[in-house]
Amino acid sequence: MMTLPPTTPPLLTREGLGLALGVHKTTVTRLTALGRIPYVSVGRRGKRYELQAVVRALASKPSVVVTEAVAL
């Protein structure tokens, strides 16, 4: 029997994260620059986002209200 490695959640682009959260990609850029949401660096300037980690980060900040994330 072969055991498979645990799966990792997919990483989203800022456009994909914006769609999932129901916000514009500029809002994702602003929240990233403010250090409000976690990201993974990809290459020199690229960033990718894990949806659940971002939702947790936003939920822990009282000034940002997350109502519901859209399933992709």
C-alpha positions as YAML, in Angstrom:
chain: A
units: angstrom
residues:
- id: 1
  name: MET
  ca: [0.00, 0.00, 0.00]
- id: 2
  name: MET
  ca: [1.36, 3.38, -0.98]
- id: 3
  name: THR
  ca: [0.86, 6.32, 1.36]
- id: 4
  name: LEU
  ca: [0.35, 9.69, -0.21]
- id: 5
  name: PRO
  ca: [1.78, 12.86, 1.28]
- id: 6
  name: PRO
  ca: [-0.75, 15.16, 2.93]
- id: 7
  name: THR
  ca: [-2.30, 17.57, 0.48]
- id: 8
  name: THR
  ca: [-1.62, 21.25, 0.81]
- id: 9
  name: PRO
  ca: [-4.29, 23.85, 0.19]
- id: 10
  name: PRO
  ca: [-4.12, 25.57, -3.19]
- id: 11
  name: LEU
  ca: [-2.43, 28.94, -3.35]
- id: 12
  name: LEU
  ca: [-4.37, 31.76, -4.97]
- id: 13
  name: THR
  ca: [-3.24, 34.79, -6.94]
- id: 14
  name: ARG
  ca: [-4.41, 38.19, -5.75]
- id: 15
  name: GLU
  ca: [-7.13, 38.08, -8.40]
- id: 16
  name: GLY
  ca: [-8.27, 34.65, -7.21]
- id: 17
  name: LEU
  ca: [-8.21, 35.73, -3.58]
- id: 18
  name: GLY
  ca: [-10.18, 38.85, -4.44]
- id: 19
  name: LEU
  ca: [-12.82, 36.73, -6.16]
- id: 20
  name: ALA
  ca: [-13.00, 34.31, -3.24]
- id: 21
  name: LEU
  ca: [-13.38, 37.13, -0.71]
- id: 22
  name: GLY
  ca: [-15.62, 39.28, -2.88]
- id: 23
  name: VAL
  ca: [-13.23, 42.24, -2.95]
- id: 24
  name: HIS
  ca: [-11.22, 43.97, -5.67]
- id: 25
  name: LYS
  ca: [-7.65, 42.82, -6.28]
- id: 26
  name: THR
  ca: [-6.47, 46.28, -5.22]
- id: 27
  name: THR
  ca: [-7.90, 45.60, -1.76]
- id: 28
  name: VAL
  ca: [-5.83, 42.40, -1.60]
- id: 29
  name: THR
  ca: [-2.74, 44.40, -2.57]
- id: 30
  name: ARG
  ca: [-3.48, 47.02, 0.10]
- id: 31
  name: LEU
  ca: [-4.07, 44.42, 2.83]
- id: 32
  name: THR
  ca: [-0.82, 42.69, 1.86]
- id: 33
  name: ALA
  ca: [1.15, 45.96, 2.01]
- id: 34
  name: LEU
  ca: [-0.35, 46.73, 5.43]
- id: 35
  name: GLY
  ca: [0.71, 43.31, 6.71]
- id: 36
  name: ARG
  ca: [-2.90, 42.34, 7.45]
- id: 37
  name: ILE
  ca: [-2.89, 39.09, 5.46]
- id: 38
  name: PRO
  ca: [-0.29, 36.33, 5.12]
- id: 39
  name: TYR
  ca: [1.23, 35.39, 1.77]
- id: 40
  name: VAL
  ca: [3.84, 33.14, 0.20]
- id: 41
  name: SER
  ca: [6.53, 34.78, -1.92]
- id: 42
  name: VAL
  ca: [6.87, 33.32, -5.40]
- id: 43
  name: GLY
  ca: [9.85, 34.50, -7.38]
- id: 44
  name: ARG
  ca: [11.07, 38.05, -7.05]
- id: 45
  name: ARG
  ca: [7.80, 39.95, -6.80]
- id: 46
  name: GLY
  ca: [5.05, 37.33, -6.92]
- id: 47
  name: LYS
  ca: [2.78, 36.53, -4.00]
- id: 48
  name: ARG
  ca: [0.28, 33.74, -3.47]
- id: 49
  name: TYR
  ca: [-2.35, 33.39, -0.77]
- id: 50
  name: GLU
  ca: [-3.88, 30.48, 1.14]
- id: 51
  name: LEU
  ca: [-7.59, 31.27, 1.49]
- id: 52
  name: GLN
  ca: [-8.13, 29.78, 4.94]
- id: 53
  name: ALA
  ca: [-5.05, 31.48, 6.40]
- id: 54
  name: VAL
  ca: [-6.21, 34.83, 5.01]
- id: 55
  name: VAL
  ca: [-9.76, 34.38, 6.36]
- id: 56
  name: ARG
  ca: [-8.33, 33.51, 9.81]
- id: 57
  name: ALA
  ca: [-6.06, 36.58, 9.73]
- id: 58
  name: LEU
  ca: [-8.91, 38.88, 8.74]
- id: 59
  name: ALA
  ca: [-11.27, 37.38, 11.32]
- id: 60
  name: SER
  ca: [-8.71, 38.02, 14.08]
- id: 61
  name: LYS
  ca: [-8.64, 41.75, 13.24]
- id: 62
  name: PRO
  ca: [-11.73, 43.51, 14.58]
- id: 63
  name: SER
  ca: [-11.61, 46.34, 12.02]
- id: 64
  name: VAL
  ca: [-12.18, 43.94, 9.11]
- id: 65
  name: VAL
  ca: [-15.42, 41.99, 8.82]
- id: 66
  name: VAL
  ca: [-15.40, 38.76, 6.83]
- id: 67
  name: THR
  ca: [-18.90, 37.60, 6.08]
- id: 68
  name: GLU
  ca: [-18.31, 34.57, 3.88]
- id: 69
  name: ALA
  ca: [-15.73, 33.30, 1.43]
- id: 70
  name: VAL
  ca: [-16.92, 32.04, -1.93]
- id: 71
  name: ALA
  ca: [-15.91, 28.47, -2.75]
- id: 72
  name: LEU
  ca: [-13.86, 28.22, -5.95]
...
